[in-house]
Structures are given as C-alpha cells and as structure tokens.
Amino acid sequence: MARIKYYYDTETCRYERAKVTKSDVTLNFLGFLATALVMGFSMVVIYNTYFETPVEAQLKKENRELKKHYKALESEMNEVDDVINALSERDNNIYRKIYEAEPLPATVLEAGRGGAELYKDIMEKGLQDEELVINSARKIDKLRRKASIVNQSFDEIMNLAKSNEELLKSIPSIQPIFNPENTKLGSGFGHRINPFHKARVMHSGLDYAAPRGTEVYATGNGTVKFIKTKSELQTGYGNYIEIDHGFGYVTKYAHLSKIEVKVGEKVTRGQVIGLVGSSGGSTAPHVHYEVIKNGTKVDPINYVFNGINNHDYRQLTELAERENQSFD
C-alpha cells in the first residue's frame, strides 16, 4: 500500500494531504530506471573485468595452445631454413667449384615473391593476429622458394657429374678412416695449438684420432705419387703417402704405422692404403689427412660429402671448427 504524504500549510496552519501528479510518477519511474541501468551496467563491467565466462576461458585456453604450436612451428621452420642454407653452402662451395659452375648469387635465394598483395586474402579477414599469420606465410613461401632453387641447382650438378664420371670417381670425397659416429675427428684445418711448442700455427689438414693399426682408405681414385717411410724421415709427417687423383687433386696421409701400397700403384676410393700410427712428429695415434688442389692446401672438410647426410656433415664441420690442440 502506497504511503500518503502530507505537508504543512503555513497559511491554514495545518497539515494538508500532498497530491501526486502523473508527471511526478513519471519522473520518479525514470529516475528509478536510470539508477537501475547505471547499476546494472556497472555490475556487468565489473563482472567482465574480473570474471571470465566459460566461452572466454575456452578461447583463452585455445589461444595459449595456438601460441605454443606457433612457436614450435617457427622453430621447425628455422631448422628447415638452416638445413637449406647448409645445402646451399655445400652446393656453392663444393659441388659447383668442383665442376667449375657459376655459384648461385645470395640474392637469388633470399628473394621474395612480391609485396602485401600476395597476402591480401589474409588481410581481408581482419584477424587479430594478422601480422603473425602473414609472417608465417612469408617464411613458408621463402622456404618453398629456396628449396626449389637448391633442388634445381642439384639437378644441374647431377647432370654435370654424369658428364664427368671420371672426375667424380677421382675427387677426394670420403673420410680416410671408418668413422660412422663422426667422433674421431680430433682437429681441423686452420690455426691450432701446436702440441710441441704450444704456439698457434697453421694446421694444414684434419687429424683423425684412432687406435694404432686402424685401416686408412684412399679417398678417391688415383695413383700413388710419393711414399716416405720412418727410416727415411724421423720427424714431420713420419710414414706418409701422397696420392695423385688427377684434375689438380692430391691427398696426403701421414703418421702411418704401416704402408700397404707402392709408388705408381693405381688405387680406388675406399681401398686400404695403410694403417694408423704415431710416426714422426705425433703425440698420439692418428692419421693427418690433407687435400691439395692445384698446389694449394685446402680445407679437407669441404671434400667430405660422399656417404654422409647433411646432419653428419654439420656435426663434422662443428668438430673441425673448434680451435683446439692438434696431434702433430
């Protein structure tokens, strides 16, 4: 029941009953409605700020999972990019040099396929993480292009190899000892610490550490050019063999305990030519292996490409790049 309101009339000096008009009712109702709306809106804002709906919670969970998968995908794309770059490097620095082909310019591999027009369909969707999606699309596009170019280059090299079969058989292209785990490479080409006078000097080959008596292989077809034995030379390379492979290539195998070939003998890739030892200036049993191209000693790691995959090659190059102490 509604309350009856009174007011004091000063003229009649008594309380008179207050009359309620329609406008008063309307104003009161509108005031109540406005207050209710403000309070309701405030409650909704507070709730949305500090509390999550089940749908929002699910969406946030999905976003976290998507970001996690994106990071994993980005890591995989970077790994694929590293592999393609390694293949491209070997293609330019080894295969193309061997067959005297022009190297691929870096600009060809790094070139893209145009601007934002290619990703217009993504941009038109108005995604919140539009830049993230476009960057991923760009990376995948770049990887696809680089892989295609390297693949075409390898096809070209294969055609050159088929037309130069004798050269392919003669080029040094395997490791001089059996090294399936790629763990026997002890010292690489470049400046290393000499084990005798401890100075940093040029080390002109690869040192493969192995037990005395381990078989040493010819790394390519050729003719035994030169042999030195311990009785003739007590220091330096000790017992060693030089093989002339033709086409400007010569290989050297030093510190052997035994030599299994003779000067003038024809050898084939993989043939046993001697046994690991520690003759001459050596601190432990190993074979010191050199590759000489047109009279210049070059890094033999660039000529280890037969019978190993890209992962093995990268492992060998990492070992060869360590600036440690050589064995001779």
CORDAVEN-V369953 format. One record per pair of residues at least 6 apart in sequence whose ideal C-beta (glycine too) atoms are under 7 Angstrom apart, sorted by sequence separation. I is the first residue (numbers start at 0). GAP is how many residues later the second one is. D is the distance in whole Angstrom. If there is no record, write none. Layout:
# CORDAVEN-V369953
I,GAP,D + I,GAP,D
This chain:
# CORDAVEN-V369953
126,6,6 + 243,6,5 + 244,6,7 + 260,6,6 + 266,6,6 + 277,6,6 + 7,7,6 + 8,7,5 + 95,7,5 + 115,7,7 + 122,7,6 + 160,7,5 + 176,7,6 + 192,7,6 + 193,7,5 + 242,7,7 + 277,7,5 + 289,7,6 + 290,7,5 + 6,8,7 + 121,8,7 + 229,8,6 + 241,8,6 + 242,8,5 + 276,8,6 + 304,8,7 + 5,9,4 + 6,9,6 + 190,9,5 + 227,9,7 + 229,9,5 + 275,9,5 + 290,9,4 + 303,9,7 + 5,10,7 + 190,10,7 + 228,10,5 + 241,10,5 + 275,10,7 + 289,10,7 + 5,11,6 + 6,11,5 + 91,11,4 + 121,11,6 + 190,11,6 + 191,11,4 + 227,11,7 + 275,11,5 + 288,11,6 + 5,12,6 + 91,12,6 + 121,12,6 + 190,12,7 + 227,12,5 + 239,12,6 + 240,12,5 + 259,12,6 + 260,12,5 + 290,12,5 + 303,12,6 + 3,13,6 + 4,13,4 + 90,13,7 + 189,13,6 + 239,13,6 + 259,13,6 + 188,14,6 + 226,14,6 + 239,14,4 + 259,14,5 + 118,15,5 + 121,15,7 + 188,15,7 + 258,15,5 + 300,15,6 + 87,16,7 + 186,16,6 + 188,16,6 + 225,16,4 + 237,16,6 + 239,16,6 + 257,16,6 + 300,16,6 + 188,17,6 + 223,17,6 + 224,17,5 + 236,17,4 + 237,17,5 + 238,17,4 + 257,17,4 + 118,18,6 + 187,18,6 + 224,18,6 + 236,18,7 + 240,18,6 + 255,18,4 + 256,18,5 + 223,19,6 + 224,19,4 + 255,19,6 + 256,19,6 + 300,19,5 + 186,20,4 + 222,20,7 + 238,20,6 + 240,20,7 + 252,20,7 + 255,20,7 + 256,20,3 + 87,21,6 + 184,21,6 + 185,21,5 + 221,21,4 + 222,21,5 + 252,21,6 + 255,21,5 + 185,22,7 + 221,22,5 + 254,22,6 + 256,22,7 + 184,23,6 + 185,23,4 + 221,23,4 + 254,23,6 + 255,23,6 + 183,24,5 + 220,24,7 + 221,24,7 + 242,24,6 + 254,24,5 + 183,25,6 + 217,25,6 + 219,25,5 + 224,25,7 + 254,25,6 + 183,26,6 + 253,26,7 + 254,27,4 + 112,28,6 + 178,29,7 + 111,30,6 + 228,30,7 + 176,31,5 + 254,31,6 + 255,31,7 + 112,32,7 + 175,32,6 + 218,32,6 + 226,32,6 + 240,32,6 + 254,32,6 + 176,33,5 + 240,33,6 + 253,33,7 + 254,33,5 + 252,34,6 + 253,34,4 + 226,36,5 + 252,36,6 + 108,37,5 + 176,37,6 + 215,37,5 + 223,37,5 + 225,37,7 + 176,38,7 + 223,38,6 + 238,38,7 + 251,38,4 + 176,39,6 + 223,39,5 + 250,39,7 + 108,40,6 + 175,40,5 + 176,40,7 + 215,40,7 + 223,40,6 + 238,40,5 + 250,40,6 + 251,40,7 + 287,40,5 + 107,41,6 + 175,41,6 + 222,41,7 + 223,41,5 + 237,41,3 + 285,41,5 + 237,42,2 + 248,42,7 + 249,42,4 + 173,43,7 + 175,43,6 + 222,43,6 + 223,43,6 + 236,43,5 + 283,43,6 + 212,44,7 + 235,44,5 + 237,44,6 + 248,44,6 + 282,44,5 + 103,45,7 + 173,45,5 + 211,45,6 + 221,45,6 + 234,45,6 + 235,45,6 + 247,45,6 + 281,45,6 + 172,46,6 + 220,46,7 + 234,46,5 + 247,46,4 + 281,46,5 + 171,47,4 + 172,47,6 + 220,47,5 + 232,47,7 + 280,47,5 + 171,48,4 + 220,48,6 + 103,49,6 + 170,49,5 + 217,49,4 + 219,49,5 + 229,49,5 + 169,50,5 + 217,50,7 + 218,50,6 + 168,51,7 + 169,51,5 + 217,51,6 + 236,51,7 + 168,52,5 + 169,52,6 + 216,53,5 + 217,53,5 + 216,54,6 + 100,55,7 + 216,55,6 + 217,55,5 + 215,56,7 + 216,56,7 + 214,57,5 + 215,57,6 + 98,58,6 + 215,58,5 + 83,59,7 + 90,59,6 + 100,59,6 + 215,59,6 + 214,60,6 + 215,60,6 + 95,61,7 + 98,61,4 + 213,61,7 + 69,62,7 + 76,62,5 + 80,62,6 + 83,62,5 + 87,62,5 + 90,62,5 + 94,62,5 + 98,62,7 + 212,62,5 + 213,62,4 + 76,63,7 + 79,63,6 + 83,63,6 + 86,63,5 + 90,63,7 + 212,63,6 + 211,64,6 + 98,65,6 + 210,65,7 + 211,65,6 + 76,66,6 + 83,66,6 + 90,66,7 + 209,66,5 + 211,66,7 + 215,71,5 + 97,73,6 + 171,73,6 + 211,73,4 + 254,73,6 + 170,74,7 + 210,74,6 + 169,75,4 + 208,75,7 + 209,75,6 + 169,76,5 + 209,76,6 + 169,77,6 + 171,77,6 + 175,77,6 + 208,77,5 + 209,77,7 + 170,78,6 + 207,78,6 + 169,79,7 + 171,79,5 + 206,79,5 + 207,79,5 + 166,80,5 + 206,81,6 + 207,81,6 + 204,83,5 + 205,83,5 + 204,84,5 + 195,85,7 + 204,85,4 + 203,86,6 + 194,88,5 + 203,93,4 + 205,94,5 + 173,95,6 + 204,95,6 + 205,95,7 + 173,96,7 + 176,99,7 + 168,100,7 + 185,100,6 + 176,110,6 + 188,110,4 + 175,111,6 + 188,111,6 + 188,112,6 + 175,113,5 + 187,113,6 + 205,114,7 + 208,118,7 + 171,119,5 + 206,119,6 + 206,120,4 + 206,121,7 + 202,123,5 + 174,129,6 + 172,130,6 + 173,130,7 + 181,130,5 + 194,130,5 + 171,131,5 + 184,131,6 + 187,131,7 + 188,131,7 + 191,131,6 + 192,131,7 + 194,131,6 + 170,132,7 + 172,132,6 + 173,132,5 + 187,132,3 + 190,132,7 + 191,132,6 + 192,132,4 + 193,132,7 + 194,132,7 + 172,133,4 + 173,133,6 + 181,133,5 + 187,133,6 + 191,133,7 + 192,133,7 + 181,134,5 + 184,134,5 + 187,134,7 + 191,134,4 + 184,135,6 + 186,137,6 + 186,139,4 + 186,140,6 + 185,141,6 + 93,208,5 + 92,209,6 + 93,211,6 + 89,215,7 + 86,223,6 + 85,224,6 + 82,227,6 + 85,228,6
